[in-house]
Amino acid sequence: MSDRWEGCARLWQTSPNAPVDRCDLAFVKILEEQLVALVVDGAPGRASARPPWPREAIFEAAGNAFTNCSEPEAILSSLGELLRTSFQGQAWRLGAAAAAISWNAGSGRIKVAEAGDTKVWLVQASAPKPIIEGGLPRRGYTPANMLGFSTPAIRSRTFHCSDVFMNTCLGLALITDGADDILRLPSMDLPGEIISWTLETVGTDDATLLLVKPPR
């Protein structure tokens, strides 16, 4: 791992489900000075239409997409295509919400891509804010056009650290809708303190939080 990224990524996951039924996944790799990360929230759907081992199916597709691509939008596009084609001719289906980033420690360039209601947040003391508009989780609502659908909707953005007041940035957080539900305060705001961006309780769904702090 590049020394500049050492100790900068932390992962929390909780779930009320049995291990084989957990469909949240997280991946991180370092390519020289660039950190690439992916968080996936698999959506198996109703029992009669899901593959027998949904976690294995989502892991195979996400692992292949993450291994073979390094650009966030390409990772999500590949993941969606792999999910869509792997079940052709079968009754099974598997969708996914996902978020991916690439952060170059040398140039300060950050690329973000999202699908569904898995989001990337800029964590800052004043107030966290989403990097990309749209895709905010809604309790009890499954977004349309997720990865694995015939026409997935992928949102993307490329920017430089200085574009988003990175001097006040505490980190980038990739979170699934289950993590969003746990992190929300009684006021329905997300926490402003970096110490509060952890998953210490179990909610009603799989929950994943991947926190990436600025490089050294």
N, C-alpha and C positions, 0 to 999 in steps of 0.2 A: 504494500500500500504506500502511496505517496505520503511523505512525511507531512505535507500540508493538510492532508485529510485524516491523519491519524487521530482517532478518538472523536471525530466530528459527527458520526452517524450513530443514532441510538434507536432501538426498536422495542416497541411494546405490543403485545397481542393478548387478547382475552377472548373467551368464547364460552357460551353455555352448552355447546354441542360436543358430541363425541369426537375424538381426534380424526377419525376417517371422514367425518361429515363437515369438517372445517374447510371452507373454501376461500379464506383470506390468505394471501401470500405476499411476501416482500423479498426483493432482490436488490443487491448493491454490488457494483463493481467499480474499480478504479482503472482508468486508461491514461497512464502518465499523470497529467495534472487534472484530468477530468473525472468527476464523480458522476456515475450514471445510476439511477435508482428507479425501481418500479414497484408499485403497490397494486394488487389485484383483489377485487372482491367478486368471486365467482357467484353466479346466480343460477342454481340448478333448476329452479322452477318446481312444478308439482311433481310428486313422486312417480307418477306414471310416465313422465316424459324425460326423466333425468337418467344419465348413465349410471351403471351400477356402482361405480366408484368415482363420484364427482371430484373429489379432491385430487385423485391421481390424474384425471383427465385435464383439469385446469392447470395442474403443475406441469404436465408434459407440454401443453401448448405455451404456457407462459415461459417456461424454461427455455424452450427452443427459440421463441421470439426474442427473449432477453439475451441469449447467447449469440445470436446471429445479427443483432442490430444494436446500434449505439445511439441513434437519434430517437428522442422520445416519440415523435409522431410515427416514425417507422416501426418502433417497437409495438405501439398500440395497433397499427394497421396490420402488422404481421400476426399479432395475437388474435385479432378479430377474424382474420382469414383462416387461421389454423382452427379456431373454434367452429367456424362455419362449415369448413370442408371435412373436418374429421368425423362428422356424424351424418354425412350424406348417405341416403338410402336407409337410414334408421329412424325410428320414432324419437330417439333421444335428442335433446337439445341442451345446450349450455351457453348461457350468456355471461357477460362480465362487465363490471364497471372497473376502471383502472386509471391510474395517474402515473406519469413518468417524468423525470427531470434529467437534464445533463447540466452540470455546473463546472465551468472551467476556472480553476483557481488562478491561472495565469492571466487570462484575458478578462475575467469577470463576466463573461457571457453566460447567460442562463437560458435554457430552452425548457419549455413546459408543454405537456400534452395531457389531456384528460378525456374520459368518456364516462357517461353515466354520472353517478353522484359521488364518486371518489374524487377528492379535491386536493389541490396544493394551496396551502396558506402561507402568507408571509407573516411570521410571528414577530411582532414588535411591541414595545412596552405601551405605546399609546393605544393601539387597538389592532388586533390581527385583521388582515384583509385577504380576500381571495386573490390569487395572481390572475385568474381568468374569470370573467363574469359568466354566470349561468352554472347549472349543475348542482345547485345547493340541495342537500338532502331534504326530503319531505317525509315525515313519519308516515309509514303505511303506503307509500307511493313508490312504485318501481318505474324508473325512467324508461322512455322508449328509445329505440335505436342504440342499444348498447352494443358492445363488441360481441361478435358472434351472429348478429343480425345481418340481413342482406344489405342494409344501408346504414351502417353505424355512423353516429355523429361524433366526430373527434374535434375537440377544441384545442387550439395551440397558440402559443405566444413565445416570441424570442425577445429578450431584452438584456440590458447591461445592468450591473449592480447599481450604478449611479442613477438609473432611471427610476428606481423605486425606493429611494432614500435608504440604501443599504447600510449607511452609517448608523442607522438606528435598528438594523435588522438583528434579531436574536436567532433566526434560523428559518428554514423552510420546512413545513410539516406536510407530509403526505398522509391523508387520513381517509378511511372508509366511512360510510354512513353510520356504521355501528360505533366507531370511535367518536364521530361528531356528536352522536347522541349522549355518550358518556361525558364528554368534555364540556358540554353546554352547562353554563351556570344557571341558577334560578332565574336570572334576568334574561336568559336565552342568548347571552353573549358568550363568545369563546374567551378563555383566560388571557390576560395581558402579561402575566409573569411566566417566564420560561420554565420555572420550577413546577408550574401547574400543568404543563403539557406532558402528562404521564397517564397511563391507564392502570389505576389501582383497584378498580372494581370490575365486576362482570355484568354486562348489560343483557339485553334480550337477543342480541345478534353477535355474529363474529365482529371483532373490532381490532383494527390495526392502526398504529401510529408509528410512522417513521420520521424521526426528527433529524434534520441535517443542519448542523451549525456552520457558520461561515468558516472557510479554511483558514489555517494559521498564516 
